Amino acid sequence: MDRLAILGGDPVRKEPYPAWPVFDERDVAAVAAVLTSGRWGGFPYPGPQTATFTRRFGELQGAEHVVAAANGTVTMEIACRAAGIGWGDEVIVPAFTFQATAAAPMAAGAIPVLVDIDPQTYCIAPQAVEAAITGRTRAIIPVHLGAQMADMDAIMEIAERHDLIVIEDCAHAHGSRWRGRGAGAFGHFGSFSLQSSKILTSGEGGVLICRDETLKARAISIMDCGRPHDAQGTLYTMGANYRMAELQAALANVGLERFPEQLQQRQEAAAYMDEALSELPGIRVLKRELRHTTRSFYRYIFAMDPAVYGFTHEVLCDALEKEGIPAELGYPPMHRYDLFQPRLSRLPVPSAFPEFFDYDHLHLPEAERAGQREAVWLDECIFRAGRQGVDDVVKAIQKVYDQRSLLVETGQTGR
């Protein structure tokens, strides 16, 4: 067998995976049309490109009330504020997600309460949600992570029983469906990101699905500097400018044209990847939930067993990268995450409620195990490269496994 590339051998894959974002003359024409129209920004809201995009995105997810915003972080803040969530309210979030999921409630004045994840899916654990509910709990933010969706049946049952708002973080889940129903269409709100690396992108941008017309009117008002957007034109809010620009919406509209084919490619390749990885020693494929009927994803995540390999996911990712496989560590657990620094903010929430931010003594074992030892994230580009793209990943992992002792002997594990 060839020596590992990290030790000077030839890589498994020498050809780059397909680039992202994808673009062609349609994107150029769409942007040019906006430029020549003279209507570049988001005011007055919605512009023609934005109106078209929100309608078409709603059709994709099976939702009627859709708002387009500047990015997928402010959409969660807007959702909190539109739901009346603010000072001192508690919002339950999983500890294994991007920092924005916890930062957004803080921006609205609320307390993000971190809870553990289900080790089988890496999504929020319903039993952990139930245990964290107090008299101040106002909302739950389940995150659809990797190629998984949170258990929306269990989450919605808990929320309805305790009269809680649900804000789905769908930044990874454009096109995903649970029992045939679109991600983001279960809760009171569904938040999506269109940031440049996401599977539907306009460079920057966000989408917020709202449960009804009243929540939509409040969300748009908050996003549009507080202007009224209700039918009577009388509902003012304390707002800011979070509007999506017409240039962004034009790119998003072209992206929607490509999206169904890309979704199909990823879904088929992910099923093939599940089967192939299941045959590898020391590798665990995350649970495939049959209720997750359409599987769309930003990153595909699997777990490796450090006890089998003799090192953690960091070494495996480094070795895979050298083999030509785009592999990442993903997010650390939120309470160990350098990007999430609530005590360094000037917001009054951490100082007023210090007991919620004592992360030195917080132990969330499943999130810690995933984020610090075992989770391996594969780039979506792998799943647009046909079966060969998957086969190369499997071959590279097997190669690392077969030479794992050599990595330990040569000190490549950093021990």
Sine and cosine of phi, psi and omega as CSV:
sin_phi,cos_phi,sin_psi,cos_psi,sin_omega,cos_omega
0.00,0.00,0.60,-0.80,0.05,-1.00
-0.87,0.50,0.59,-0.81,0.05,-1.00
-0.90,0.43,0.53,-0.85,0.04,-1.00
-0.83,0.55,0.64,-0.77,-0.01,-1.00
-0.88,0.47,-0.54,0.84,0.01,-1.00
-0.92,0.38,-0.29,0.96,0.05,-1.00
-0.96,-0.28,0.23,0.97,0.09,-1.00
0.96,-0.27,-0.01,1.00,0.00,-1.00
-0.99,0.12,-0.03,-1.00,0.04,-1.00
-0.99,0.16,0.64,-0.77,0.01,-1.00
-0.96,0.29,0.41,-0.91,0.07,-1.00
-0.89,0.46,-0.72,0.70,-0.06,-1.00
-0.88,-0.48,0.85,-0.52,0.02,-1.00
-0.98,-0.21,-0.39,0.92,0.02,-1.00
-0.99,0.12,0.74,-0.68,0.01,-1.00
-0.93,0.38,0.49,-0.87,0.12,-0.99
-0.95,0.30,0.28,-0.96,-0.03,-1.00
-0.83,0.55,0.65,-0.76,-0.05,-1.00
-0.96,0.28,0.37,-0.93,0.11,-0.99
-0.62,-0.78,0.65,-0.76,0.06,1.00
-0.98,0.21,0.35,-0.94,0.06,-1.00
-1.00,0.04,0.66,-0.75,0.06,-1.00
-0.46,-0.89,0.37,-0.93,0.06,-1.00
-0.44,-0.90,-0.29,-0.96,-0.09,-1.00
-0.90,0.44,-0.37,0.93,0.02,-1.00
-0.91,0.40,-0.62,0.78,0.04,-1.00
-0.92,0.39,-0.68,0.74,0.02,-1.00
-0.87,0.49,-0.71,0.71,-0.01,-1.00
-0.91,0.42,-0.63,0.77,-0.02,-1.00
-0.91,0.41,-0.69,0.72,0.02,-1.00
-0.92,0.39,-0.66,0.75,0.01,-1.00
-0.88,0.48,-0.63,0.78,0.00,-1.00
-0.90,0.44,-0.63,0.77,0.05,-1.00
-0.93,0.38,-0.68,0.74,0.00,-1.00
-0.85,0.53,-0.74,0.68,-0.05,-1.00
-0.96,0.28,-0.33,0.94,0.04,-1.00
-0.95,0.31,-0.40,0.92,-0.05,-1.00
0.99,0.14,-0.07,1.00,0.01,-1.00
-0.95,-0.30,1.00,0.00,-0.13,-0.99
-1.00,-0.06,-0.63,0.77,-0.16,-0.99
-1.00,0.03,-0.33,-0.94,-0.08,-1.00
-0.97,-0.24,0.04,1.00,-0.01,-1.00
-0.93,-0.37,0.68,-0.73,-0.13,0.99
-0.95,0.30,0.51,-0.86,-0.06,-1.00
-1.00,-0.06,0.68,-0.73,-0.10,1.00
-1.00,-0.03,0.53,-0.85,0.16,-0.99
-0.97,0.25,0.14,-0.99,-0.05,-1.00
-0.88,0.48,-0.64,0.77,0.03,-1.00
-0.91,0.40,-0.66,0.75,-0.01,-1.00
-0.91,0.41,-0.67,0.74,0.02,-1.00
-0.88,0.47,-0.67,0.74,0.04,-1.00
-0.90,0.44,-0.68,0.73,-0.04,-1.00
-0.90,0.43,-0.73,0.68,-0.04,-1.00
-0.89,0.45,-0.60,0.80,0.04,-1.00
-0.90,0.43,-0.72,0.70,-0.05,-1.00
-0.94,0.33,-0.58,0.81,0.05,-1.00
-0.92,0.39,-0.62,0.78,0.07,-1.00
-0.87,0.49,-0.62,0.79,0.05,-1.00
-0.91,0.42,-0.63,0.78,0.02,-1.00
-0.88,0.48,-0.68,0.73,-0.10,-0.99
-0.99,-0.13,-0.06,1.00,-0.02,-1.00
0.95,0.30,0.67,0.74,-0.05,-1.00
-0.76,-0.66,0.51,-0.86,-0.07,-1.00
-0.98,-0.19,-0.58,0.81,-0.16,-0.99
-0.95,-0.31,0.99,-0.16,-0.17,-0.99
-0.80,-0.60,0.69,-0.73,0.00,-1.00
-0.84,-0.54,0.66,-0.75,0.06,-1.00
-0.95,-0.30,0.74,-0.68,-0.11,-0.99
-0.74,-0.67,-0.04,-1.00,-0.11,-0.99
-0.93,0.37,-0.57,0.82,0.02,-1.00
-0.28,-0.96,0.10,-0.99,-0.07,-1.00
-1.00,0.05,0.06,1.00,0.14,-0.99
-1.00,0.00,-0.75,0.67,-0.01,-1.00
-0.92,0.40,-0.42,0.91,0.04,-1.00
-0.87,0.49,-0.60,0.80,0.03,-1.00
-0.95,0.31,-0.60,0.80,0.10,-1.00
-0.89,0.45,-0.70,0.71,0.03,-1.00
-0.86,0.51,-0.68,0.74,0.00,-1.00
-0.87,0.49,-0.72,0.70,0.03,-1.00
-0.85,0.52,-0.74,0.67,-0.06,-1.00
-0.93,0.37,-0.63,0.78,0.02,-1.00
-0.90,0.44,-0.48,0.88,0.03,-1.00
-1.00,0.08,0.02,1.00,0.00,-1.00
0.98,0.19,0.32,0.95,0.01,-1.00
-1.00,0.09,0.75,-0.66,-0.05,-1.00
-0.34,-0.94,-0.67,-0.74,-0.23,-0.97
-0.81,0.59,0.86,-0.51,0.11,-0.99
0.99,0.14,-0.14,0.99,0.05,-1.00
-0.95,0.33,0.50,-0.86,0.02,-1.00
-0.97,-0.23,0.70,-0.72,0.02,-1.00
-0.81,-0.58,0.85,-0.52,-0.05,-1.00
-1.00,0.09,0.79,-0.61,0.00,-1.00
-0.73,-0.69,0.49,-0.87,0.05,-1.00
-0.96,0.30,0.47,-0.88,-0.03,-1.00
-0.99,0.13,-0.06,1.00,-0.03,-1.00
-0.85,-0.52,1.00,0.03,-0.04,-1.00
-0.18,-0.98,0.12,-0.99,0.06,-1.00
-0.92,0.39,0.47,-0.88,-0.10,-0.99
-0.86,0.52,-0.43,0.90,-0.04,-1.00
-0.87,0.49,-0.51,0.86,-0.02,-1.00
-0.88,0.47,-0.59,0.81,0.04,-1.00
-1.00,0.00,-0.49,0.87,-0.03,-1.00
-0.95,0.30,-0.55,0.84,-0.06,-1.00
-0.89,0.46,-0.73,0.68,0.07,-1.00
-0.86,0.50,-0.61,0.80,0.03,-1.00
-0.88,0.48,-0.64,0.77,0.01,-1.00
-0.89,0.46,-0.42,0.91,0.06,-1.00
-1.00,0.01,-0.03,1.00,0.02,-1.00
0.99,-0.10,0.12,0.99,-0.07,-1.00
-0.99,-0.15,0.17,-0.99,-0.02,-1.00
-0.98,-0.20,0.88,-0.47,0.11,-0.99
-0.98,0.20,0.87,-0.50,0.00,-1.00
-0.98,-0.21,0.92,-0.40,-0.08,-1.00
-0.99,0.15,0.74,-0.67,0.06,-1.00
-0.77,-0.64,0.27,-0.96,-0.11,-0.99
-0.99,0.17,0.14,-0.99,-0.09,-1.00
-0.93,-0.37,0.26,-0.97,0.12,-0.99
-0.98,0.18,0.86,-0.51,-0.05,-1.00
-0.91,0.41,-0.31,0.95,0.00,-1.00
-0.99,0.17,-0.41,0.91,-0.06,-1.00
-0.81,-0.58,-0.30,0.95,-0.11,-0.99
0.93,0.36,0.14,0.99,0.10,-1.00
-1.00,-0.07,0.19,-0.98,-0.05,-1.00
-0.81,0.59,0.68,-0.74,-0.03,-1.00
-1.00,0.03,0.88,-0.48,-0.02,-1.00
-0.82,0.57,-0.62,0.78,0.00,-1.00
-0.91,0.41,-0.52,0.85,0.06,-1.00
-0.95,0.32,-0.58,0.81,0.08,-1.00
-0.87,0.49,-0.77,0.63,-0.03,-1.00
-0.84,0.55,-0.68,0.74,-0.05,-1.00
-0.93,0.36,-0.38,0.92,-0.09,-1.00
-1.00,-0.03,-0.11,0.99,-0.07,-1.00
-0.95,0.30,0.75,-0.66,0.06,-1.00
-0.78,-0.62,-0.06,-1.00,0.04,-1.00
-0.92,0.40,-0.28,0.96,0.00,-1.00
-0.98,-0.17,-0.03,1.00,-0.03,-1.00
-0.93,0.36,0.77,-0.64,0.00,-1.00
-0.88,-0.48,-0.39,0.92,-0.12,-0.99
-0.43,-0.90,0.33,-0.94,0.14,-0.99
-0.83,-0.56,0.69,-0.73,0.13,-0.99
-0.90,-0.45,1.00,0.00,0.13,-0.99
-0.96,0.28,0.58,-0.82,0.00,-1.00
-0.90,-0.43,0.78,-0.62,0.12,-0.99
-1.00,0.04,0.94,-0.33,-0.25,-0.97
-0.91,-0.41,0.68,-0.74,0.05,-1.00
0.87,0.49,-0.77,-0.64,0.03,-1.00
-0.98,-0.18,0.41,0.91,-0.05,-1.00
-0.87,-0.49,0.36,-0.93,0.22,-0.98
-0.87,-0.49,0.57,-0.82,0.11,-0.99
-0.89,0.46,0.42,-0.91,0.00,-1.00
-0.95,0.30,1.00,0.00,-0.10,-0.99
-0.95,0.31,-0.39,0.92,0.09,-1.00
-0.90,0.44,-0.76,0.66,-0.02,-1.00
-0.93,0.38,-0.68,0.73,-0.02,-1.00
-0.88,0.48,-0.72,0.69,-0.03,-1.00
-0.93,0.37,-0.56,0.83,0.05,-1.00
-0.90,0.44,-0.70,0.72,0.03,-1.00
-0.89,0.45,-0.72,0.70,-0.05,-1.00
-0.89,0.46,-0.68,0.73,-0.01,-1.00
-0.93,0.38,-0.60,0.80,0.00,-1.00
-0.93,0.37,-0.53,0.85,-0.04,-1.00
-0.96,-0.28,0.13,0.99,0.02,-1.00
0.83,0.56,0.82,0.58,-0.03,-1.00
-0.93,-0.37,0.50,-0.86,0.13,-0.99
-0.98,0.22,0.63,-0.78,0.10,-1.00
-0.88,-0.47,0.83,-0.56,0.05,-1.00
-0.88,-0.47,0.96,-0.27,-0.01,-1.00
-0.98,0.21,0.81,-0.59,0.13,-0.99
-1.00,0.00,0.97,-0.25,-0.10,-0.99
-0.93,-0.36,0.47,0.88,-0.06,-1.00
-0.85,0.52,-0.41,0.91,-0.01,-1.00
-0.97,-0.23,0.04,1.00,-0.35,-0.94
-0.82,-0.58,0.43,0.90,0.07,-1.00
-0.82,0.57,0.81,-0.59,0.04,-1.00
1.00,0.02,-0.19,0.98,-0.01,-1.00
-0.94,0.33,0.50,-0.86,0.02,-1.00
-0.67,-0.74,0.60,-0.80,0.03,-1.00
-0.87,-0.49,0.90,-0.44,-0.12,-0.99
0.79,0.61,0.62,0.78,0.05,-1.00
0.99,0.15,-0.03,1.00,-0.04,-1.00
-0.96,-0.29,0.68,-0.73,-0.13,-0.99
-0.92,0.40,0.62,-0.79,0.16,-0.99
-0.82,0.57,0.63,-0.77,-0.01,-1.00
1.00,-0.01,-0.22,0.98,-0.05,-1.00
-0.98,-0.21,0.10,0.99,0.03,-1.00
-1.00,-0.02,-0.75,0.66,-0.09,-1.00
-0.99,0.17,-0.19,-0.98,0.09,-1.00
-0.96,0.28,-0.46,0.89,0.03,-1.00
-0.59,-0.80,0.46,-0.89,0.15,-0.99
-0.72,-0.70,0.85,-0.53,-0.11,-0.99
-0.95,-0.31,0.77,-0.64,-0.01,-1.00
-0.82,-0.57,0.52,-0.85,0.06,-1.00
-0.95,-0.30,0.63,-0.78,0.12,-0.99
-0.90,-0.44,0.44,0.90,0.03,-1.00
-0.86,0.51,0.33,-0.95,-0.25,-0.97
-0.87,0.50,-0.45,0.89,-0.01,-1.00
-1.00,-0.02,-0.14,0.99,-0.07,-1.00
-0.96,0.29,0.32,-0.95,-0.14,-0.99
-0.96,0.27,-0.19,0.98,0.26,-0.96
-0.74,-0.67,0.89,-0.46,-0.17,-0.99
-0.72,-0.69,0.53,-0.85,0.19,-0.98
-0.80,-0.60,0.42,0.91,-0.07,-1.00
1.00,0.00,-0.90,0.44,0.21,-0.98
-0.66,-0.75,0.39,-0.92,0.01,-1.00
0.44,-0.90,0.30,-0.95,0.03,-1.00
-0.52,-0.86,0.37,-0.93,0.03,-1.00
-0.74,-0.67,0.65,-0.76,0.05,-1.00
-0.79,-0.61,0.89,-0.45,0.14,-0.99
-1.00,0.07,0.73,-0.69,0.00,-1.00
-0.89,-0.45,0.55,-0.83,-0.08,-1.00
-0.92,0.38,-0.59,0.80,-0.08,-1.00
-0.56,-0.83,0.07,-1.00,-0.08,-1.00
-0.92,0.40,-0.57,0.82,-0.01,-1.00
-0.91,0.41,-0.72,0.69,0.04,-1.00
-0.90,0.43,-0.61,0.80,0.04,-1.00
-0.89,0.46,-0.71,0.71,0.00,-1.00
-0.88,0.47,-0.66,0.76,0.04,-1.00
-0.91,0.41,-0.67,0.74,-0.02,-1.00
-0.89,0.46,-0.71,0.71,-0.01,-1.00
-0.91,0.42,-0.65,0.76,0.01,-1.00
-0.88,0.48,-0.72,0.69,0.03,-1.00
-0.87,0.50,-0.61,0.79,-0.03,-1.00
-0.97,0.23,-0.40,0.91,-0.11,-0.99
-0.93,-0.36,0.74,0.67,0.13,-0.99
0.90,0.44,0.32,0.95,0.04,-1.00
1.00,-0.03,0.01,1.00,-0.01,-1.00
-0.89,0.46,0.56,-0.83,0.02,-1.00
-0.95,0.30,0.66,-0.75,0.06,-1.00
-0.74,-0.68,0.28,0.96,0.09,-1.00
-0.99,0.12,0.19,-0.98,-0.08,-1.00
-0.88,0.48,-0.56,0.83,-0.02,-1.00
-0.99,0.10,-0.26,0.97,-0.02,-1.00
0.94,0.33,0.51,0.86,-0.05,-1.00
-0.86,-0.50,-0.12,0.99,-0.10,-1.00
-1.00,0.02,0.99,-0.14,0.10,-1.00
-1.00,-0.06,0.49,-0.87,0.11,-0.99
-0.73,-0.69,0.13,-0.99,0.17,-0.98
-1.00,0.05,0.99,-0.14,-0.15,-0.99
-0.91,-0.41,-0.09,-1.00,0.05,-1.00
-0.49,-0.87,0.05,-1.00,-0.01,-1.00
-1.00,-0.04,0.99,-0.17,0.07,-1.00
-0.87,-0.49,0.40,0.92,-0.12,-0.99
-0.94,0.33,0.49,-0.87,0.19,-0.98
-0.99,0.17,0.65,-0.76,0.05,-1.00
-0.99,0.14,0.40,-0.92,0.02,-1.00
-0.90,0.44,-0.54,0.84,0.06,-1.00
-0.89,0.46,-0.67,0.75,0.04,-1.00
-0.90,0.43,-0.71,0.71,-0.04,-1.00
-0.89,0.45,-0.59,0.81,0.03,-1.00
-0.89,0.46,-0.70,0.72,0.04,-1.00
-0.91,0.42,-0.64,0.77,0.01,-1.00
-0.90,0.44,-0.60,0.80,0.02,-1.00
-0.90,0.44,-0.65,0.76,0.05,-1.00
-0.93,0.37,-0.62,0.78,0.05,-1.00
-0.86,0.51,-0.58,0.81,0.02,-1.00
-0.91,0.42,-0.49,0.87,0.03,-1.00
-0.91,0.42,-0.60,0.80,-0.02,-1.00
-0.99,0.13,-0.38,0.92,-0.25,-0.97
-0.85,0.52,-0.70,0.71,-0.05,-1.00
-0.85,0.53,-0.66,0.76,0.02,-1.00
-0.92,0.40,-0.67,0.74,0.01,-1.00
-0.91,0.42,-0.64,0.77,0.03,-1.00
-0.87,0.50,-0.70,0.71,-0.01,-1.00
-0.89,0.45,-0.67,0.74,0.04,-1.00
-0.86,0.52,-0.75,0.66,-0.05,-1.00
-0.91,0.42,-0.67,0.74,-0.05,-1.00
-0.90,0.43,-0.70,0.72,0.01,-1.00
-0.91,0.42,-0.68,0.73,-0.02,-1.00
-0.93,0.37,-0.55,0.84,0.02,-1.00
-0.92,0.40,-0.64,0.77,0.05,-1.00
-0.89,0.46,-0.65,0.76,0.05,-1.00
-0.91,0.41,-0.64,0.76,0.03,-1.00
-0.90,0.44,-0.68,0.74,0.04,-1.00
-0.80,0.60,-0.76,0.65,-0.06,-1.00
-0.91,0.41,-0.69,0.73,-0.06,-1.00
-0.93,0.36,-0.69,0.73,-0.02,-1.00
-0.92,0.38,-0.48,0.88,-0.02,-1.00
-0.88,0.47,-0.34,0.94,-0.01,-1.00
-1.00,0.03,-0.14,0.99,-0.10,-0.99
-1.00,0.00,0.66,-0.75,0.05,-1.00
-0.94,0.35,0.62,-0.78,0.06,-1.00
0.96,0.27,0.17,0.98,-0.01,-1.00
-0.88,-0.48,0.72,-0.70,0.04,-1.00
-0.86,-0.51,0.85,-0.53,0.08,-1.00
-0.99,0.16,0.72,-0.70,0.01,-1.00
-0.91,0.42,0.45,-0.89,-0.10,-0.99
-0.84,0.55,0.76,-0.65,0.08,-1.00
-1.00,-0.06,0.97,-0.26,-0.05,-1.00
-1.00,0.10,0.84,-0.54,-0.06,-1.00
-0.91,0.41,-0.41,0.91,0.06,-1.00
-0.94,0.33,-0.30,0.96,0.06,-1.00
-0.99,0.14,1.00,0.06,-0.25,-0.97
-0.99,0.15,-0.49,0.87,0.12,-0.99
-0.82,-0.58,0.83,-0.56,-0.17,-0.98
-0.94,-0.34,0.97,-0.23,0.04,-1.00
-0.87,-0.49,0.58,-0.82,-0.13,-0.99
-0.39,-0.92,0.43,-0.90,0.04,-1.00
-1.00,-0.02,-0.66,0.75,0.11,-0.99
-0.68,-0.73,0.56,-0.83,0.09,-1.00
-0.98,-0.18,0.77,-0.64,-0.07,-1.00
-0.88,-0.48,0.70,-0.71,0.18,-0.98
-0.75,-0.66,0.18,-0.98,-0.01,-1.00
-0.92,-0.39,0.66,-0.75,0.14,-0.99
-0.93,-0.37,0.46,-0.89,-0.04,-1.00
-0.99,-0.15,0.96,-0.29,-0.01,-1.00
-0.86,0.51,-0.48,0.88,0.00,-1.00
-0.93,0.37,-0.52,0.85,0.03,-1.00
-0.97,0.22,-0.64,0.76,-0.09,-1.00
-1.00,0.09,-0.47,0.88,-0.07,-1.00
1.00,0.01,0.13,0.99,0.05,-1.00
-0.35,-0.94,0.16,-0.99,-0.06,-1.00
-1.00,-0.03,-0.02,-1.00,-0.03,-1.00
-0.87,0.49,-0.43,0.90,-0.01,-1.00
-0.88,0.48,-0.68,0.73,0.01,-1.00
-0.93,0.36,-0.68,0.74,0.02,-1.00
-0.87,0.49,-0.69,0.72,0.02,-1.00
-0.89,0.45,-0.67,0.74,0.04,-1.00
-0.87,0.50,-0.70,0.72,-0.02,-1.00
-0.92,0.39,-0.64,0.76,0.01,-1.00
-0.91,0.40,-0.64,0.77,0.05,-1.00
-0.85,0.53,-0.68,0.73,0.02,-1.00
-0.92,0.39,-0.41,0.91,0.04,-1.00
-1.00,0.09,0.07,1.00,0.02,-1.00
1.00,0.02,0.26,0.96,-0.05,-1.00
-0.95,-0.30,0.87,-0.49,0.02,-1.00
-0.95,0.32,0.99,-0.15,-0.04,-1.00
-0.81,-0.58,0.62,-0.79,-0.07,-1.00
-0.73,-0.68,0.33,-0.94,0.09,-1.00
-0.98,0.22,-0.41,0.91,-0.07,-1.00
0.97,0.24,-0.42,-0.91,-0.09,-1.00
-1.00,0.10,0.64,-0.77,0.24,-0.97
-0.97,0.25,0.24,-0.97,0.09,-1.00
-0.87,0.50,0.59,-0.81,-0.16,-0.99
-0.83,0.55,-0.60,0.80,-0.04,-1.00
-0.98,0.20,0.01,1.00,0.08,-1.00
-0.80,-0.59,0.38,0.92,-0.20,-0.98
-0.98,-0.19,0.89,-0.46,-0.04,-1.00
-0.88,0.48,-0.48,0.88,-0.01,-1.00
-0.97,0.25,-0.30,0.95,0.00,-1.00
-0.96,-0.28,0.97,-0.23,-0.08,-1.00
-0.80,-0.61,0.94,0.34,-0.08,-1.00
-0.86,0.50,-0.54,0.84,-0.02,-1.00
-0.94,0.33,-0.35,0.94,0.02,-1.00
-1.00,0.05,-0.13,0.99,0.03,-1.00
-0.97,0.24,0.33,-0.94,0.10,-1.00
-1.00,-0.05,0.10,1.00,0.06,-1.00
-0.93,0.36,0.56,-0.83,-0.06,-1.00
-0.98,0.20,-0.15,0.99,-0.10,-0.99
-0.85,0.52,-0.79,0.62,-0.04,-1.00
-0.87,0.49,-0.62,0.78,-0.03,-1.00
-0.96,0.28,-0.51,0.86,0.00,-1.00
-0.98,0.18,-0.46,0.89,-0.04,-1.00
-0.76,-0.65,0.87,0.49,-0.12,-0.99
-0.88,0.47,-0.44,0.90,-0.04,-1.00
-0.89,0.45,-0.40,0.92,-0.01,-1.00
-0.99,0.14,-0.21,0.98,-0.12,-0.99
-0.87,-0.49,0.36,0.93,0.06,-1.00
-1.00,0.07,0.94,0.33,-0.14,-0.99
-0.97,0.26,-0.26,0.97,0.04,-1.00
-0.89,0.45,-0.44,0.90,-0.07,-1.00
-0.92,-0.38,0.15,0.99,0.00,-1.00
-1.00,0.02,0.75,-0.66,-0.01,-1.00
-0.81,-0.58,0.91,-0.42,0.04,-1.00
-0.83,-0.55,1.00,0.05,-0.27,-0.96
-0.87,0.49,-0.62,0.79,-0.05,-1.00
-0.95,0.30,-0.67,0.74,0.06,-1.00
-0.90,0.43,-0.61,0.79,0.03,-1.00
-0.92,0.39,-0.67,0.74,0.01,-1.00
-0.89,0.45,-0.71,0.71,-0.01,-1.00
-0.92,0.39,-0.77,0.63,-0.14,-0.99
-0.98,0.21,-0.36,0.93,-0.08,-1.00
-0.92,-0.40,-0.15,0.99,-0.09,-1.00
-0.67,-0.74,-0.64,0.77,-0.28,-0.96
-0.84,-0.54,-0.37,0.93,-0.11,-0.99
-0.97,0.22,0.74,-0.67,0.08,-1.00
-0.85,-0.53,0.80,-0.60,-0.06,-1.00
-0.96,-0.27,0.80,-0.60,0.04,-1.00
-0.96,-0.26,0.70,-0.71,-0.03,-1.00
-0.91,0.41,0.55,-0.84,-0.01,-1.00
-0.88,0.47,-0.41,0.91,-0.04,-1.00
-0.87,0.49,-0.47,0.88,0.04,-1.00
-0.85,0.53,-0.55,0.84,-0.14,-0.99
-1.00,-0.03,0.13,0.99,0.18,-0.98
-0.92,-0.40,0.31,0.95,-0.05,-1.00
-0.90,-0.44,0.34,0.94,0.04,-1.00
0.94,0.34,-0.16,-0.99,-0.03,-1.00
-0.91,0.41,-0.50,0.86,0.01,-1.00
-0.89,0.45,-0.58,0.81,0.05,-1.00
-0.87,0.50,-0.64,0.76,0.05,-1.00
-0.95,0.30,-0.70,0.71,-0.02,-1.00
-0.84,0.54,-0.60,0.80,0.01,-1.00
-0.92,0.39,-0.60,0.80,0.06,-1.00
-0.88,0.47,-0.75,0.67,-0.03,-1.00
-0.88,0.47,-0.69,0.73,0.01,-1.00
-0.89,0.47,-0.65,0.76,-0.01,-1.00
-0.92,0.38,-0.66,0.75,0.02,-1.00
-0.90,0.43,-0.68,0.73,0.03,-1.00
-0.88,0.48,-0.62,0.78,0.01,-1.00
-0.89,0.46,-0.69,0.73,0.03,-1.00
-0.91,0.42,-0.69,0.72,0.01,-1.00
-0.86,0.51,-0.71,0.70,-0.05,-1.00
-0.90,0.43,-0.47,0.88,-0.04,-1.00
-0.92,-0.38,0.37,0.93,-0.05,-1.00
-0.86,0.51,-0.63,0.78,-0.02,-1.00
-0.92,0.39,-0.52,0.85,0.04,-1.00
-0.92,0.39,-0.60,0.80,0.07,-1.00
-0.89,0.46,-0.65,0.76,0.01,-1.00
-0.92,0.38,-0.71,0.71,-0.04,-1.00
-0.89,0.45,-0.60,0.80,-0.05,-1.00
-1.00,0.04,0.03,1.00,0.06,-1.00
0.98,0.19,0.26,0.97,-0.01,-1.00
-0.95,0.30,-0.17,0.99,0.01,-1.00
-0.99,0.12,-0.09,1.00,0.00,-1.00
0.97,0.26,0.21,0.98,0.00,-1.00
-1.00,0.09,0.00,0.00,0.00,0.00
